[in-house]
Amino acid sequence: MTNDSTQPPRSFPARLLANKPRSDLSDAQSEIRELVIEVDEPSFNCSAGQSIGVLAPVPAGSDEPFYLRWYSIADIPDRDDQRRQSVTICVRRIVTKDPTTGEEVRGHCSNYLCDLESGAELTVCGPKGIAFPIPSDQTANLILIGAGTGIAPFRSFIKTLHRQHPNWSGVVRLFYGTQTGLDVLYANDPSDDLKQYFDQETFAAFKALSPAPNWADPIAWDLAFSERGNELLELMDDSKTYVYVAGRQETRDHLDSLFGKLLGSANLWSLKKQELVAAGRWAELIYK
Ligand SMILES: Cc1cc2nc3c(=O)[nH]c(=O)nc-3n(C[C@H](O)[C@H](O)[C@H](O)COP(=O)(O)OP(=O)(O)OC[C@H]3O[C@@H](n4cnc5c(N)ncnc54)[C@H](O)[C@@H]3O)c2cc1C
């Protein structure tokens, strides 16, 4: 699934209900905000694991009609109005530097969304994709790995899993990590709904929280995985285990190198991963 500026699926008018920070960092480069968007269209229906598209306006004189970017659905609040469906997304504000000029480059859509005020009108499209289907076998094991905003799809996934399958008996292992941790993203929120699953017998969540100001700190991930390496490898050998990964490209690359180390060689991991993919037991949602 990629970002695309042309030929969007059918679009819908929407309204921003809330826009609040989900990180305690003051520098914009690391800011993550949670947005609740209400879509004014009775036929708009979405489910856990899907993404919605946002059509951000372009500056005057631009050749493009809009900027279309996709965001994983982090939560689907209960529908209390048959006409309108709300969705929650988690947006990381992108601020980078032009490698040649050193000038600041602000991501078009992420900054548009992060700066949007409650009550503002916007245009969305989709939803699309079911990145992470819930297996039909309630004894299946799930290894969920979400770095940074990659935690977003797993939030709605876990909520749906426990709501629709309260007797799920397979083990569920969630690995997550950000610059400031899920504590900041979700767990410190009194209304948090992910935390309530932490006491489920089969559910365990592990932080790969970076001690350094780098959300994808390899050291934190190395530690989180090496401590549970044997359990992970045993689970992956079980034909009932599904591995779902979400986040940025470098997370996936780093995971490949980590699993290579755990298995003893990059080649062995490549074969194992091919086996998982072929059996439909490995799925990933990777973005830039
Ligand atoms: C299926 C899917 C789901 C996604 N889910 C989420 C999500 O839940 N939350 C979320 O925040 N994003 C998510 N993304 C990424 C999102 O769609 C945008 O790509 C992101 O917000 C940047 O768009 P932009 O318009 O702000 O930046 P652009 O204007 O496209 O880029 C501006 C500059 O920033 C650089 N850049 C772009 N993205 C990044 C990045 N991530 N890190 C560093 N530099 C970058 C570009 O190379 C460019 O130089 C998802 C993408 C896909 C395909």
The ligand as an ORCA input file, in Angstrom:
! r2SCAN-3c Opt
* xyz 0 1
  C      -0.979      2.096      4.551
  C      -0.284      3.243      5.235
  C      -0.566      3.519      6.578
  C       0.074      4.585      7.215
  N      -0.226      4.850      8.522
  C       0.343      5.907      9.133
  C       0.002      6.227     10.482
  O      -0.796      5.539     11.152
  N       0.565      7.343     11.029
  C       1.474      8.133     10.335
  O       1.941      9.155     10.904
  N       1.822      7.844      9.068
  C       1.263      6.779      8.449
  N       1.576      6.502      7.152
  C       2.473      7.456      6.438
  C       1.608      8.646      5.865
  O       0.743      8.168      4.849
  C       2.457      9.763      5.244
  O       3.371      9.198      4.353
  C       3.203     10.591      6.272
  O       2.276     11.259      7.130
  C       4.070     11.675      5.568
  O       3.262     12.411      4.686
  P       3.504     13.973      4.486
  O       2.578     14.427      3.414
  O       3.441     14.694      5.788
  O       5.024     14.038      3.997
  P       5.519     14.322      2.490
  O       5.109     15.702      2.102
  O       5.065     13.193      1.632
  O       7.085     14.237      2.667
  C       7.831     15.385      3.026
  C       9.271     15.007      3.278
  O       9.371     14.157      4.404
  C       9.967     12.903      4.079
  N       9.160     11.886      4.771
  C       7.960     11.413      4.439
  N       7.511     10.529      5.357
  C       8.500     10.442      6.284
  C       8.641      9.714      7.466
  N       7.683      8.871      7.911
  N       9.776      9.894      8.189
  C      10.760     10.742      7.782
  N      10.662     11.468      6.653
  C       9.561     11.312      5.918
  C       9.823     12.784      2.570
  O      10.872     12.016      2.017
  C       9.896     14.245      2.143
  O      11.234     14.680      2.054
  C       0.992      5.404      6.495
  C       1.272      5.109      5.157
  C       0.654      4.043      4.539
  C       0.982      3.768      3.095
*
